[in-house]
Amino acid sequence: MTTIAEGKAPFAVDGVASTCYTWYKAFGDLTNTTKTPLFVLHGGPAAGHEYLLSLHTLSDLVIFYDQLGCGQSTQLPEKSKDQSFWTPKLFCDELTNLIAHLGLENRRIDLLGHSWGGMLAVEWASAPSRAGNLRRLVLYGVPASMEGYAKGLTKVREGLPQEAQEAIRRGLEDEDYSSPEYLDAMGVFSQTHLNLSNPFPSEEIAPALLHMATSEIHRTMFGPTTFLPTGSLQTWSSIPCLHQIKAATLLIRGSEEYIQESVMQPFFDYIPKIKWITYENAARFSHIEQREKFFGQVKHFLA
């Protein structure tokens, strides 16, 4: 029977008077030094861990956590609109702190990051001081840069029905993301490039969509619309530091997802040891839409 442990790791944050806490849930025995811990980094920002929980079977020791500002971790509403506060460095520090709290700082670890969680994983993995700690890295539906992401989304929009294209164009021009026309167009986009489940959305991803739709931190870091990053991440790029990632890396993309191949190509070009898998008939959630293939191949990579 799998051991399951939940807890909260104290986290001292610059500019915050009181101690913050990172909530985590570990599947497996944290004291078993023969097992390599797999940390799962959720997307969003602020999507929460729930939609990835089925990944607990990928390895003998899998650790999920809610990143600061969402889920069961400290919320910090007083900081929610401060772009200078919500940075990749904050979340890298949080991950390092959690690893130390769990007593794993001297062990090799694996990271799996989905979407924004993959951006965070790249930031953490590319630091030379941490290169020796990382054994395997899984980048699942991750853009290599926000500039590339925005260009890729323009191309995706051009493939939508004309009516949806026009509604999205008007929404972006008017900065009106709540009109019935824009929301209808987003429905078309989401069912084509976000999640292919029928009915839409699948039960597994519903919590993540709700978290992001209601999160001020998501807006602060990314912006109010999928199509145009305007928050603290808008100039983010991993490309200059990708050559510093030494861990064996697996790149995953769904054939229908809105993160275009060209947006992920820099990972393949610059990370020295990397393999790329594309799942047909899958969008942003291959672990749901192509479950058997996804779990089999990711387990094999992590073994």
C-alpha positions in Angstrom: 0.0 0.0 0.0 1.3 3.4 -1.0 2.3 5.8 1.9 0.6 9.2 1.5 1.8 12.2 3.5 0.5 15.7 3.5 2.1 18.8 5.1 3.0 22.4 4.9 6.6 23.6 4.5 7.5 27.0 6.2 8.8 29.4 3.6 10.3 32.8 4.5 9.7 35.3 1.7 11.4 38.6 1.3 8.9 41.5 1.7 6.4 39.3 3.6 6.4 39.8 7.4 4.8 36.5 8.4 6.0 33.0 7.5 4.4 31.6 4.3 3.6 27.9 3.8 3.8 25.6 0.8 1.3 22.7 1.0 2.5 19.4 -0.4 1.3 15.8 -0.8 3.8 13.0 -1.2 2.9 9.5 -2.6 5.6 7.1 -1.4 8.2 6.8 1.4 10.2 9.9 1.7 12.8 8.1 3.8 13.6 5.4 1.3 16.9 6.6 -0.2 16.8 4.0 -3.0 13.9 5.9 -4.7 14.3 9.0 -6.8 11.7 11.6 -5.8 9.6 13.0 -8.7 8.3 16.6 -8.1 5.3 17.6 -10.2 5.0 21.3 -11.0 1.6 22.4 -11.9 0.8 25.0 -14.6 -1.2 28.2 -14.6 0.2 30.1 -13.0 -2.1 29.3 -10.1 -3.8 26.2 -11.6 -3.2 24.1 -8.5 -2.1 20.5 -8.3 -5.4 18.6 -8.6 -5.6 18.1 -12.4 -2.2 16.3 -12.3 -2.9 14.0 -9.4 -3.3 10.9 -11.6 0.5 11.2 -12.2 1.1 9.8 -8.8 1.6 6.4 -10.4 4.5 7.5 -12.6 7.1 6.7 -10.0 7.5 5.1 -6.5 7.9 8.6 -4.9 5.9 11.5 -6.3 5.4 14.8 -4.7 2.8 17.4 -5.6 2.5 20.8 -4.2 0.4 24.0 -4.6 2.6 26.9 -5.5 2.6 30.0 -3.4 -0.6 32.1 -3.9 -2.9 29.2 -4.9 -4.7 26.1 -3.6 -3.8 25.2 0.0 -0.6 27.2 0.2 -0.4 30.8 1.5 -2.5 33.1 -0.6 -1.0 36.6 0.0 -3.9 38.7 -1.5 -2.1 41.9 -0.5 0.6 41.0 -3.1 -1.8 39.7 -5.8 -1.3 42.6 -8.2 2.4 43.2 -7.6 4.2 42.1 -10.8 7.6 42.7 -9.2 6.8 40.1 -6.5 5.4 37.2 -8.6 8.6 36.2 -10.5 10.1 32.9 -11.5 12.8 33.4 -8.9 10.2 33.4 -6.1 8.9 30.0 -7.3 12.4 28.6 -7.8 13.2 29.6 -4.2 10.0 28.0 -3.1 10.8 24.7 -4.8 14.4 24.7 -3.3 12.9 25.4 0.1 10.4 22.5 -0.2 13.1 20.1 -1.3 15.2 21.0 1.8 12.1 20.8 4.1 11.5 17.2 3.0 15.2 16.4 3.6 15.9 15.7 -0.1 18.5 18.4 -0.8 21.3 15.8 -1.0 19.5 13.3 -3.2 19.0 13.2 -7.0 15.5 14.3 -8.0 13.3 14.3 -11.1 11.1 17.2 -12.2 8.0 17.1 -14.3 6.5 20.5 -15.2 3.4 21.2 -17.2 2.9 24.5 -19.0 4.0 27.3 -16.6 5.2 24.5 -14.3 7.6 23.5 -17.1 8.8 27.1 -17.4 9.6 27.0 -13.7 11.3 23.6 -14.0 13.5 25.0 -16.7 14.4 28.0 -14.6 15.3 25.7 -11.7 17.1 23.1 -13.8 19.3 25.6 -15.7 21.0 27.0 -12.6 24.6 25.6 -12.5 24.4 25.3 -8.7 21.5 22.8 -9.0 22.7 20.9 -12.1 24.1 18.0 -10.0 20.8 17.5 -8.1 18.6 16.8 -11.2 18.5 13.3 -12.8 15.5 13.6 -15.2 13.5 16.5 -16.5 10.0 16.2 -18.2 8.8 19.3 -20.0 5.1 18.8 -20.8 3.5 21.4 -23.1 5.9 24.2 -22.3 6.8 27.3 -24.3 10.5 28.1 -24.6 9.8 31.9 -24.6 6.8 34.2 -24.3 7.8 35.9 -27.6 7.5 32.6 -29.4 4.3 31.8 -27.5 2.6 35.0 -28.6 3.7 34.4 -32.3 2.5 30.8 -32.1 -0.9 31.9 -30.8 -1.4 34.3 -33.7 -0.9 31.3 -36.0 -3.3 29.2 -34.1 -6.0 32.0 -34.2 -5.7 32.1 -38.0 -6.8 28.4 -38.1 -10.1 29.1 -36.3 -13.4 29.7 -38.0 -13.7 33.3 -39.3 -16.4 34.3 -36.9 -14.2 33.1 -33.9 -11.2 34.9 -35.3 -13.1 38.2 -35.6 -14.5 37.9 -32.1 -11.1 37.3 -30.6 -9.6 40.2 -32.6 -12.3 42.6 -31.4 -11.8 41.3 -27.8 -8.1 42.0 -28.0 -8.5 45.4 -29.6 -11.2 46.5 -27.1 -9.6 44.7 -24.1 -13.1 43.2 -23.6 -12.7 39.5 -22.6 -16.2 39.1 -21.2 -18.5 39.7 -24.2 -20.7 36.8 -25.3 -19.0 36.7 -28.7 -15.5 36.5 -27.2 -16.5 33.8 -24.8 -18.1 31.8 -27.6 -14.9 32.1 -29.6 -12.9 31.0 -26.6 -15.2 28.0 -26.3 -14.3 27.0 -29.9 -10.6 27.6 -29.3 -10.6 25.6 -26.0 -12.4 22.6 -27.4 -10.0 22.5 -30.4 -6.7 23.3 -28.8 -7.0 23.0 -25.0 -8.9 19.8 -24.2 -10.4 17.4 -26.6 -12.6 15.6 -24.0 -16.3 15.2 -24.8 -18.0 16.6 -22.8 -15.7 19.5 -22.4 -13.9 20.0 -20.1 -12.9 16.7 -18.6 -13.6 16.4 -14.9 -9.9 16.2 -14.1 -9.0 19.6 -15.5 -12.1 21.5 -14.3 -10.5 22.5 -11.0 -7.5 24.0 -12.8 -9.7 26.0 -15.2 -11.6 27.4 -12.2 -8.5 28.3 -10.3 -7.0 30.2 -13.2 -10.3 32.0 -14.1 -10.6 33.3 -10.5 -6.9 34.0 -9.7 -5.7 37.6 -9.6 -2.1 36.1 -9.5 -2.7 34.4 -12.8 -3.7 37.8 -14.3 -0.7 39.5 -12.7 1.8 37.0 -14.0 0.3 36.1 -17.4 -2.5 38.5 -18.2 -6.3 38.5 -18.7 -6.3 36.5 -22.0 -4.6 33.4 -23.3 -3.6 35.1 -26.5 -1.4 38.0 -25.3 0.9 37.7 -22.3 1.0 41.1 -20.5 2.0 40.2 -17.0 5.3 39.7 -15.2 6.1 36.8 -17.6 5.6 38.7 -20.8 9.4 39.0 -21.6 10.4 35.6 -20.2 12.7 33.4 -22.2 14.6 30.3 -21.3 16.6 30.1 -24.5 19.9 31.7 -23.3 20.2 29.2 -20.5 19.0 25.9 -22.1 22.5 24.7 -22.8 23.1 24.6 -19.0 20.6 21.9 -18.5 22.6 18.7 -18.0 19.8 16.3 -17.0 18.3 13.9 -19.5 15.1 15.6 -20.7 11.8 14.4 -22.2 9.8 16.9 -24.2 6.0 16.3 -24.6 3.5 17.9 -26.9 -0.1 17.2 -28.0 -0.6 17.4 -31.7 -3.6 19.7 -31.3 -2.4 22.0 -28.5 -1.9 25.7 -28.9 1.8 25.5 -27.9 3.2 25.2 -31.4 6.1 23.0 -32.4 8.2 26.1 -33.3 7.7 27.4 -29.7 9.1 24.2 -28.2 11.9 23.7 -30.8 14.5 25.7 -28.9 14.4 23.0 -26.1 15.2 20.4 -28.7 17.9 22.5 -30.3 19.8 23.6 -27.1 19.3 21.0 -24.3 22.1 18.5 -24.8 20.3 15.3 -23.9 16.7 15.4 -25.0 13.9 13.3 -26.6 10.7 14.6 -28.0 7.3 12.8 -28.1 4.2 14.2 -29.8 0.9 12.6 -29.0 -1.6 12.5 -31.8 -5.3 13.4 -31.1 -4.3 15.2 -27.9 -4.2 18.9 -26.9 -2.8 20.4 -23.7 -3.6 17.4 -21.5 -2.0 14.3 -23.1 -2.1 12.5 -19.7 -5.9 12.5 -20.1 -6.4 12.3 -23.8 -3.7 9.7 -24.5 -3.5 8.2 -21.1 -2.1 4.8 -21.8 0.7 5.9 -24.2 1.6 8.9 -21.9 1.9 6.9 -18.7 3.8 4.0 -20.4 6.4 6.3 -22.1 6.9 8.7 -19.2 7.3 5.8 -16.8 9.9 4.2 -19.1 11.8 7.5 -19.3 11.8 7.9 -15.5 12.8 4.3 -14.8 
